[in-house]
Amino acid sequence: MSISHHKNLTMADFTGTVTVFNSQASTTTIAATDIARPSDWNLGHDQLFTLSGNTTQNNTASGVNVIFSGAGAYLSIGGSSDTLAFSTPPHVSSMEFPPEGPNGTAVISTNSGSVSYALAFNMKQPISASFLRVAVSMATNSTTLATTGASMSASVELRGTWNAVIYSLATGASSKSLTSVASGSAGWTFRNSISVAANGTQYSVTQQVSYPAEGGQVNTSTQYSISNTNYSFTTQQIATNFSGNRFLDIPFAASLPAGAYWLILGQTTSLATNSTGISNASACQVMYSNAFVATQINSSVGVMGSTNLTSGGLLGAGSFSTAGGGTTAALPISAISSSASHPQVYFQLLRSA
């Protein structure tokens, strides 16, 4: 930033040379172009300032008085005699989004393996998060398989991936479209491995779990040996650490400004085995069962004049027809359908070191 003269001089520039007398009674001749003349005074001292980076409208200021103005509710400007300070509210590190709406009682929803949840929410402050937390219910199962009567080394692995995508609502001609602004995913793997002795009745089972927690991925395992006429797969060794109500933490490194958003949350699952003789052991597992949600009226609601009752989500809650969570590509808001009970998922955006 620099200075511009408020008053212009109207006299003409002089030409030629100027003789300067100094204290030693000698003289110095200076060209008129080497000293400040009226036209030099009238010139501004370069431009006042130039804005760069994320700017809008004019990026070069002009005029006799430059005014700094904070836009919106989240930029503050303060000044002293020689300092100008710009500031915004700090990004909070934790924000909870409880559902709001009729009949907002927390219940356990249906499994999201076949459909994804969609939820509109308002963020009243900027936030910086490292993971997205959802309250879920986990289930444990056991199973028994017939012996093969021969040595065997085999494994079966149940894999799940949780995807969470946050969207903002577009504007203008695209106001019925959602644009992704942040996304995250979390992997869950439960692996049963068995090593059977030649007699077919003595064996050991190793169970390995890879799961997300507080923004990171954790791996753990347990092992037990047994002699039996059948193959017993049980989760007794680890059930106390994973069963019941648990936090599902999806890594979600993002900083978002305040505003209105949509969240689409869902999961996909797959099964992998290196032996058909153990594939049924996948019935023994620790796995996601349900998510905690708030339900609303237990009936579909449609847009007036529509031929169906599944157009549009009710009060910002609905389902997304694709399992496994949202896509990071833009999608029409009509892709979110009204569904029975209109489940609204409880979630938090958190940062934890």
N, C-alpha and C positions, 0 to 999 in steps of 0.2 A: 504494500500500500504506500502511496506517496501523496504529494501535495499539488493542488491546482490553484492558480491565482484567481481570486474572485474578481479583481478589477483589471480591465484592459487599458493600455496606454494608446492614445490616438495619434501622438506625434510620429513623424516619419523617422526612419532610421538615418543616422548620419553616416557619411562615407569618408573615405580617405584614411588619415592617420591621426593619432592623438599623441601629443608630446607631454611627457610626464617629467616634472622637475623633482629631483630628490634632494636630500639634505646636504649632499656634497657639491651642490651647485652644478651638478651634471644633469643631463636630460636622457630620457629613454623614449624612443618612438615605438608606439604600439598601433597595429592595424585595427581599424574599427570593427572588423569581423572577429577580433580576438577578445572583445569585451561584450558585456551584456547590453544589448540595445532594446528599444521598445518591443520589437517583434519577438526577441528572445524572452522578454518578460511575459508576453501574452501567451506563449506556448505553455501547455500543461507539462508537468514533469512526468513524462511517460503516461501510462494508463493508471487508473486508481488501483485496481487489482483484477486478477483473473482467477476464477474458480475452476477447479479440476476435480476429477473423480466422479462420484455419484451426484450430479447436479441436474437441475431443471431450469427451464427458461433461459434468460440471458446469463452467459458465464463471464461477461466483461462489464464492469460497472462504469457508469459515466454520470455526469451531472455535478452539481455544486455541493450536494450533501448525500453521503452514502449512509443508508439506514440498514442495520442488521435486524432481522425479524425471525423469531423462532416459529417454525411451522408445526401445527398440531400440539398435542398435549405432552409430547415426550422429548422436546428440545427446549432447554433453558439457556438463556444468554445473560451473562453478568459481566460488569466492567468496573474498573477502578481508574485512577488517573493515567495509568500506563499499561493496563492489562485488559484484554477482552477474552472471556472464558466461555466456551460452549460445552454443555454437558447434557447427558441423557440419564434417565433413571437406570440404576444397575439392573442387569439381568438376574432375575431370581433363579434359585437353583432347585426349587421344588414347587410344583403346582398340581393341585388335585382337581379332577373334573368329575364331580358326582353328577349323576343324571338329574335333570330337572323336568318335571312334568306330572301328569295325573297318575295316581296309584304308584308313586315312586318307592315301592318297597323292594329291598334287596332280596333276590331269589336266585336260584341256580337255573341257568338257561339250558337249552338243548345244545348238543355237540356242534361245534362249528366246522367239523371236517368236511361238510358238504356245502356250506355256505359261509360267507364272510359277514361280519357285523359292520354296520356303518353308523356313525354317530357325528352329529354336528355339535360344535362347542365353541365358546368364546374365550379367548385368552386376554385378560384385562391388563396384563403386564408382559413385557418382553421376558423371555425365558431362555436359559442356556442349560441343556440337558445332556446327560450321557446315556440314559436308558429310559425306556417306557415300561411302567409296571402295571400289571393286571392281576387281580385276585382270581385264582382258579381253584378248582377241586381236582385232585389227583386220585387215580384208582390203581390198586394193585391186584394182580391175579396170579394164580398158580395153576399148574396142569401136570398130568402124568401121562407118559408115553410108554408103549410096550417096548421091551428090550429087543435088540437086534440079534443077540446071541453071538456077536462077534465084536472085535475091537472097532472103534470108530472115533474119529476126531472131526467134529462138525460145529457149526455155529449158525445162528439166525439173528438177524438184526432188524429192529423196528426203528425207522427213522422218521422224524417229524421236523418240519420247518415252519416257524411262525413268521409271518410278514405283517408289518405295520407301515402304512403310508398315510401321511398327513397332506391334505389338499387345501388350497385356498380357492374361493369362488372367484371366477373371472368376472370381468366387467363389460359394460357396453353390449355389443352384439353377441358376445360370448358369455353373457351373464348366467346362462344355464349350463355352463361347463365347469368342471373341476380340474385344477392344475396342481400336480404334485409339487410340494415344496420341501419335503423331508421324508426319509424312509429308513427302515431298519429291519433286520431279520435275526432270528435266533434259531439255533439247531438243537434238537433233542434226539439222542440216540440211546436205545437200550439193547444190549447185546448179550445173548445167552450162548455160551460155548461149553461143549461137553467133550470129555476125553474118557473113553471107555476101554477097560482092560480086555484082554483076549477072552476071558470067561463070560463077558457080556453083562456081568452083574455088579462089578466094581467100577466106579466111575467118579469123576470129579466135575463139578460145574463151576464155571467162572462167569460172573455177571459184571458187565462194565456199563457205566452210565456216564454220558456226556451231557451236560445241561447248562443253561445260562443262569447267571446270578449276578446282580448288581452291575450289569454292564460288561461282564466278562464271561468266558467259557470255562467250566470246571469239569474235571474228569476224575472219576472214582471207580473202584472195583472191589469185589468181594468174591470169596471162593469157599466152597464146601465139598467134602468128600462123603460118599455113602456107598453102601453095598445093599442092593435090593433087587428084586425080581422085575422091577420096572424103573423107568427113568423119571425121577421126581424133580420137577422144576418149581421152585418156590421163591417168593420175594421176601421171605421172613427175615433174611439177613439185612435188608436195606429198607424195609417198609417204614420203619419208624423215622427215617430221614426224608422220605419223599411222599408218603401218603397223606391224605387229608387236605386241608386248605393250605395253599401255598401261593407265594408270589411268583408270577412268571415275569422275568425281567428281560426285555428285548433291547439289545444295544441300539441306541438311538442318539448318536452324537449330532446335535443340531442346536442352532440358536435361531429363535423365531421372534419377530416383533409381535406386539399385541394385535389382535384382530380376530376375525371369524374364520373358523376352519372346519374341515371334516376329517374324521379318522376312519379308515377302513382296516379292519383287523381280521386275519384268518390264518388257517394252517393247511398244510398238505402232509400226507404220510405216505411212506413206501416201505416195502419189506424186501430184505435181501438175505439169501441163505446159500451155503455152499453144499448143502445136502438135502435132498427131498425127505430123507428119513427124520430130519429134525425140524422141518418147516412148521409143524404144528406146535412146536415149543414156543412160537410167537405168542401163544395164548398166555404165557407167563411173562408179565411185564409190569412196569410202572409207567403209566401214561396219563395224559390229559383226559379229563372226563367232561368237565363243564366250566363255564365262566360265570362269575357273579355279575348279575345285571339287575336293572330295575325294569319291571314290565309295566305296560300301560294297558289300554283297552284291548281285550282279546278278540279283535276282529280287524279285518283289512279295511282300509280307507282309500278311496280313489278320488282323483281330481274330478270336479264337476264336469259333466258332459262326456267323460271317458266311458268306453265300453267295458272297462274292467275296474276292479277295486284294488289293483296292485300298483297304480301309478303314483310315484312320489312317496317319500317317507313321512311318517307322522311326527311332527314336532322335532324334527332333526334326528329321528332314529329309523333304521330300516335294515335291509339286508342287501348285500351285493351278490349278484347271481353267480359270480366266479369264486370257487373255493380257493383257499390259500392266500387270501388277502388281496389288496388292491394292486393295480398296475401303476408304474411311475409315469405312464403316458397319460395325456389328458383324456377325460371321459365325460360323457354327458351326465348331468345330475339325474336324468331319467333312468340311468343304470342302477340307481338305488331304489329298491322296491319296498312298498309297504308290506308288512308281514304280521301274522298273528302275534299278539303280545308286544310287538315293537320293542324288542329288548335294547336297552341302553347300557353299554358296558361302563363299569367304573374303571378309571385308569389314572395314573399319575405320570408326570414327566419329572424326572429326578436327575440330580448330579451327585455322584458319590466318589470320593477319591479313594 
